[in-house]
Amino acid sequence: MEKNQEEKVCANCGYTASGKFVGDICPQCGLTYWKCSKCGFLITAATPPRVCTSCGETCDFLNVTCYTPECGGPGHIDPRL
């Protein structure tokens, strides 16, 4: 009997892994796509900044990285977020 594990692919570097990335951070490049909750500015970084470089506000940044084929896979931002 085969185990059917889902593969995750980093949208930034294309690294593929079985199962989820720990903390939604790619173990290869360490980067994640982040979106400012106030102005919608997108940034790629290991961790989001405290102050948005676009609107200058202290914002909550949402992880909007696409890890599944349903949202386009590598090189895409999850439009559902």
ABEGO torsion letter per residue (X at the ends): XBBBBBBBBBAAAGBBBBEBBBGGBBAAAGBBBBBBAAAGBBBBBABBBABBAAAGBBBBBBBABBABAAAGEBGBBBAAX
